Amino acid sequence: MRIAYLDAFSGVSGDMTVGALLDLGVPLAVVRDAIDTLALRGIDLSTERVERSGIAATKFHVRVHGEHPDPPGGHRHHHDQHGHRAYRDIRTLLETSRLDARVRERALAIFARLADAEGEAHGLAADDVTFHEVGALDAIVDVVGAAAGVTHLGIDRLYCSALPMGAGMVRAAHGPLPVPGPAVAALVRGRVVRFDDGASELVTPTGAAIVAALAAAEPVPALRVDRIGYGAGDRVLQDRPNLLRIVLGEPVQPDAGDEVVVLEATVDDTLPELWEHVLERLLECGAKDAFLEPVVMKKSRPGVTLCVIAAAEDRDRIAGVIFAETSTIGLRWAPWRRIVLPRETRAVETEYGTVGVKVAVGPDGTANLAPEFEDCRRLARARGVAAKLVYQAALAAAHRQGK
């Protein structure tokens, strides 16, 4: 798996993202070819090598009808340039283009996030949004260029650092807006950010939309670094180099697992007879695992801790089952990561009948075999033999089948 990390210590904008991807090795021709499929007129793309605080970087330039849209002192913000474009028109432009399907999908996802955020900020439905700040031709180039660069590099998963939100005011078509602007604030919802970090706007709507649409919200995993690219903005900042750093690499431990949550409740007043029913209900409702641990509670009362492992999206539903089926009035939960071995269930034939055997393969190729006990117990009762004999026969048959 190839992953990329946006180290946004100076924020993020569309042109900085494209510049960093070009610095990582994406040929400018890849971006040009993608833009050519849109049949836009008067677009000229170029790059130059620049230096920020002694760090060499790539500056991505877009000229529209011979004009350079980059302001003399900063990122491109698109606040008053090149007129307005409706979201539905941009969507149609992308949907009917000859863009690579993966590039098209990513570009559409970015603009959809922009439309939702702008609609939320202005009280409009997404389809009724007109992009004042981000609908200009150069913004379309940034979005499509970023999508093309990520696709060309074969990036499977993108991560982003905490974003510095900056401070102050910025000029927009609607008038002065606080930094971060309402659309940016909506786009970073659910992410870790740092307010009052920076003296001006550091995260633009285009940059925030790229992060919102393409980057995972969780922390970047440990990775083995392959390449590093720097994309430059125009502004010279006093407290940091105006750069976006993208780190490209491979995860040290391939992600063979999934994201889960663990819910716990410590109880001393639920009838012991109920616990079998509680565990069965939780498993029936989608819990990945549920078990009890004996504990000694306050006043030396014996009790149990109910532990439930569930998918993150099932958290509230599983919590509802716990509250309904036990006497607890509160529980705690935490996100966990699991490493799960690939597994499958195979049917094996024994002298007693057919038994399912769970097979999990370790990183070294070693197979872990576990006959399904309910099958073994059912056959043992039907044949009048010990369950352990059926279990042993199923294990032997699975070993023979594996050969």
C-alpha positions in Angstrom: 0.0 0.0 0.0 1.3 3.5 -0.9 0.3 6.3 1.5 1.0 10.0 1.5 1.1 12.5 4.4 0.3 16.1 4.0 2.5 17.9 6.5 0.6 21.2 6.5 2.7 23.3 8.9 1.9 26.4 6.8 -1.6 25.4 5.8 -2.8 24.0 2.5 -4.1 25.5 -0.8 -4.8 24.0 -4.2 -1.7 25.3 -5.9 0.5 24.3 -3.0 -0.9 20.7 -3.2 -0.3 20.5 -6.9 3.2 22.0 -6.5 4.1 19.4 -3.9 2.8 16.5 -6.1 4.9 17.8 -9.0 7.9 18.0 -6.7 7.3 14.4 -5.8 7.8 13.5 -9.4 4.5 13.9 -11.2 5.3 15.2 -14.7 3.7 18.5 -15.5 2.4 16.8 -18.7 0.1 14.6 -16.5 -1.6 17.7 -15.2 -1.7 19.4 -18.6 -3.2 16.3 -20.2 -5.9 16.1 -17.5 -6.8 19.8 -18.0 -6.8 19.4 -21.8 -9.7 16.9 -21.5 -11.9 19.7 -20.1 -11.5 21.9 -23.2 -11.0 25.0 -21.2 -9.6 28.0 -23.2 -6.9 30.4 -22.2 -5.2 28.2 -19.6 -1.4 28.2 -19.3 0.4 26.0 -16.8 4.0 26.3 -15.7 6.3 25.6 -12.7 9.4 27.2 -11.3 11.9 26.2 -8.7 11.8 28.5 -5.7 13.3 28.6 -2.2 11.6 29.2 1.1 13.7 29.5 4.2 16.5 27.7 2.4 14.2 24.8 1.3 13.9 24.1 -2.5 10.3 23.7 -3.6 8.1 23.7 -6.7 5.8 26.6 -7.4 2.8 25.8 -9.6 1.5 28.7 -11.7 -1.8 29.0 -13.6 -2.4 31.8 -16.0 -5.9 32.4 -17.2 -6.3 34.4 -20.4 -2.7 35.7 -19.9 -3.3 36.8 -16.3 -1.4 35.5 -13.3 -4.0 34.8 -10.6 -1.5 34.4 -7.7 -1.7 37.5 -5.5 1.7 39.2 -4.7 1.6 38.1 -1.1 0.1 34.7 -0.5 -1.9 31.6 -1.5 -4.5 31.8 -4.3 -7.8 32.4 -2.6 -10.1 32.9 -5.6 -12.1 35.5 -3.8 -12.7 38.0 -6.6 -11.3 36.4 -9.8 -12.6 35.3 -13.1 -16.3 35.6 -12.3 -18.7 33.0 -10.9 -19.4 29.4 -11.9 -22.3 27.3 -10.6 -21.6 24.0 -9.0 -24.0 22.2 -11.3 -22.0 23.6 -14.3 -18.7 22.4 -12.8 -20.1 19.0 -12.1 -21.4 18.6 -15.6 -18.0 19.8 -17.0 -16.3 17.0 -15.0 -18.9 14.3 -15.6 -18.8 14.8 -19.4 -15.1 15.1 -19.7 -12.6 12.5 -20.9 -10.8 12.4 -17.6 -9.5 9.1 -16.3 -12.3 7.6 -14.2 -10.2 7.7 -11.0 -9.3 11.3 -11.6 -12.9 12.3 -12.4 -14.1 10.6 -9.2 -11.7 12.4 -7.0 -12.3 15.8 -8.6 -16.0 15.4 -8.3 -15.7 14.4 -4.6 -13.6 17.5 -3.9 -16.1 19.9 -5.6 -19.0 18.1 -3.9 -17.4 18.8 -0.5 -17.0 22.5 -1.6 -20.6 22.7 -2.7 -21.9 21.3 0.6 -19.7 23.6 2.6 -20.6 26.7 0.6 -24.2 25.8 0.8 -24.1 25.4 4.5 -22.3 28.7 4.9 -24.8 30.6 2.7 -28.0 28.7 3.6 -28.4 27.1 0.1 -28.8 23.7 -1.4 -25.6 22.4 -2.9 -27.0 22.5 -6.4 -27.8 26.2 -6.0 -24.3 27.2 -4.9 -22.4 29.6 -7.1 -18.7 29.4 -6.3 -17.4 33.0 -5.8 -14.1 32.1 -4.2 -13.4 28.6 -5.6 -15.3 28.4 -8.9 -12.8 30.2 -11.0 -10.9 28.4 -13.8 -7.7 28.3 -11.8 -9.5 26.6 -8.9 -10.8 23.9 -11.4 -7.2 23.4 -12.5 -6.0 23.0 -8.9 -8.7 20.4 -8.1 -8.2 18.4 -11.2 -4.4 18.7 -11.0 -4.4 17.4 -7.4 -6.7 14.5 -8.4 -4.5 13.7 -11.3 -1.3 13.8 -9.2 -2.6 11.6 -6.5 -3.8 9.1 -9.1 -0.5 9.2 -11.1 1.5 8.4 -7.9 -0.7 5.4 -7.1 -1.5 6.8 -3.6 -3.9 4.4 -1.9 -4.5 6.4 1.2 -3.9 10.1 2.1 -3.4 11.5 5.6 -3.1 15.1 6.9 -1.5 16.8 9.9 -3.5 19.1 12.2 -4.3 22.2 10.2 -3.3 25.8 11.3 -6.4 27.9 11.1 -4.6 31.3 11.0 -6.3 34.5 12.1 -7.6 37.9 10.9 -10.0 38.7 8.0 -10.0 38.0 4.3 -11.7 39.9 1.5 -14.5 37.9 -0.3 -17.3 38.6 -2.8 -19.7 38.8 0.1 -17.5 41.2 2.1 -14.9 40.6 4.7 -14.9 37.2 6.3 -13.3 35.9 9.5 -10.4 33.5 9.2 -11.1 30.7 8.9 -14.0 31.4 6.5 -17.3 29.7 7.1 -16.7 27.2 4.2 -13.3 26.3 5.5 -14.7 25.8 9.1 -17.4 23.5 7.7 -14.8 21.5 5.6 -12.5 20.8 8.6 -15.4 19.5 10.8 -14.3 16.3 12.5 -10.6 17.0 12.1 -7.9 18.2 14.5 -7.1 21.9 13.9 -5.1 24.6 15.7 -6.9 28.0 16.0 -5.0 31.2 16.2 -2.0 29.5 14.6 -0.7 32.0 12.1 -1.4 35.7 11.5 -3.4 35.3 8.2 -5.4 32.8 6.1 -3.4 29.6 5.8 -6.0 27.1 4.7 -8.0 28.1 1.6 -11.4 26.6 0.6 -9.8 24.6 -2.2 -7.1 23.2 0.1 -9.6 22.4 2.8 -11.8 20.6 0.3 -8.9 18.5 -1.0 -8.2 17.4 2.5 -11.8 16.8 3.4 -12.5 14.7 0.3 -9.2 12.7 -0.1 -7.5 12.5 3.3 -8.4 10.2 6.2 -9.3 11.8 9.5 -7.2 9.5 11.7 -3.5 9.9 12.5 -1.0 8.8 9.9 0.5 5.3 10.7 4.2 4.6 10.9 5.6 4.6 7.4 8.9 4.0 5.6 9.6 7.2 3.7 10.2 6.9 0.0 10.1 10.5 -1.3 9.4 14.0 0.0 8.0 16.9 -2.1 7.5 20.6 -1.3 4.9 22.9 -2.9 5.4 26.6 -2.4 3.0 29.5 -1.9 3.9 33.1 -2.9 3.7 34.7 0.5 6.8 35.2 2.6 5.7 34.3 6.2 7.6 35.7 9.2 7.2 32.6 11.4 7.4 29.7 9.0 8.3 28.8 5.4 5.3 29.0 3.2 5.4 25.4 2.1 3.3 22.3 2.0 5.3 19.1 2.5 4.0 15.8 1.2 5.7 12.6 2.4 5.3 9.5 0.2 5.9 6.0 1.6 4.8 2.6 2.6 3.3 1.6 5.9 5.7 -0.3 8.1 3.0 -2.7 9.1 0.6 -3.4 6.3 -2.9 -2.7 7.5 -4.4 -6.2 7.8 -7.0 -5.2 10.3 -9.7 -2.7 10.8 -10.9 0.2 13.0 -13.0 -0.8 16.0 -14.4 0.6 19.2 -14.3 -1.1 22.6 -17.3 -0.4 24.9 -17.0 -1.3 28.6 -19.4 -1.3 31.6 -18.6 -2.4 35.1 -21.7 -3.9 36.8 -22.4 -5.4 40.2 -26.2 -5.6 40.2 -27.2 -7.5 37.1 -28.6 -11.0 37.7 -25.9 -13.6 36.8 -28.5 -15.6 34.9 -28.9 -12.7 32.5 -25.3 -12.6 31.2 -25.7 -15.5 28.8 -28.6 -13.7 27.2 -26.8 -10.4 27.1 -23.7 -11.8 25.4 -25.9 -13.6 22.8 -27.9 -10.4 22.1 -24.8 -8.4 21.6 -23.3 -10.9 19.1 -26.7 -11.2 17.3 -26.7 -7.4 17.0 -23.3 -7.3 15.2 -20.7 -7.1 18.0 -17.4 -8.6 16.8 -16.8 -10.0 20.3 -18.3 -9.7 23.8 -17.0 -11.2 27.1 -17.0 -10.7 30.8 -14.1 -10.2 33.3 -14.5 -10.6 37.0 -13.7 -7.5 39.1 -13.9 -6.4 42.7 -15.7 -3.1 42.9 -16.1 -0.4 45.6 -17.0 -1.7 49.1 -15.4 -5.0 48.0 -18.4 -6.0 46.0 -17.9 -8.7 43.4 -18.9 -7.6 39.9 -18.0 -8.0 36.2 -16.7 -5.8 33.5 -18.6 -6.3 30.2 -16.3 -5.7 27.2 -17.7 -5.4 23.7 -15.7 -5.0 20.5 -17.7 -3.5 17.6 -17.4 -1.6 14.4 -17.1 2.2 14.9 -20.4 2.8 13.0 -22.2 0.3 15.3 -21.2 2.1 18.5 -24.5 3.7 19.3 -26.6 0.7 18.4 -24.4 -1.6 20.6 -24.5 0.9 23.4 -28.3 0.8 23.2 -28.3 -2.9 23.6 -26.1 -2.7 26.7 -28.3 -0.1 28.3 -31.4 -2.1 27.5 -30.2 -5.5 28.6 -28.1 -4.7 31.7 -28.5 -2.5 34.8 -25.6 -0.2 34.0 -26.3 3.6 33.8 -23.1 4.4 32.1 -20.3 3.0 29.9 -17.0 4.0 28.5 -15.7 3.6 25.0 -12.4 4.1 23.1 -11.3 3.6 19.4 -8.9 0.7 18.9 -7.0 -0.6 15.9 -6.9 -4.4 15.2 -4.6 -6.5 13.2 -6.7 -9.4 11.8 -5.3 -12.4 10.0 -7.0 -13.3 6.7 -9.4 -16.2 7.4 -12.0 -18.4 5.7 -14.2 -21.3 6.7 -13.8 -24.6 4.9 -16.1 -27.6 5.0 -14.3 -30.9 5.7 -15.6 -34.4 5.6 -15.2 -36.7 8.6 -16.5 -40.2 9.5 -19.1 -38.4 11.6 -20.2 -35.9 9.1 -19.4 -32.4 7.7 -17.7 -29.9 9.9 -16.8 -26.3 9.2 -13.2 -25.4 10.0 -12.0 -21.8 10.4 -8.6 -21.3 8.7 -6.5 -18.2 9.5 -3.1 -17.7 7.8 -0.2 -15.9 9.6 2.3 -13.6 8.0 4.8 -16.5 7.7 2.2 -18.7 5.9 1.4 -20.9 8.9 -2.2 -21.9 9.0 -4.2 -21.8 12.3 -7.0 -24.4 12.2 -10.1 -24.3 14.4 -13.1 -26.7 13.9 -16.5 -25.0 14.6 -17.4 -26.4 18.0 -21.2 -26.2 17.4 -20.8 -28.5 14.4 -18.7 -30.9 16.5 -21.2 -30.9 19.3 -24.2 -31.4 17.0 -22.6 -34.4 15.3 -21.4 -35.9 18.6 -24.9 -35.9 19.9 -26.3 -37.3 16.7 -23.7 -40.1 16.6 -23.5 -40.7 20.4 -19.8 -40.1 20.6 -17.6 -37.7 22.6 -17.4 -34.2 21.1 -13.6 -34.3 21.3 -13.5 -37.2 18.9 -15.4 -35.2 16.3 -13.2 -32.2 16.9 -10.0 -34.3 16.5 -11.4 -35.9 13.3 -12.2 -32.5 11.8 -8.7 -31.2 12.7 -7.1 -34.2 11.0 -9.2 -33.8 7.9 -8.4 -30.1 7.7 -4.7 -30.9 7.8 -5.0 -33.5 5.1 -7.0 -31.1 2.9 -4.4 -28.5 3.4 -1.8 -30.8 1.9 
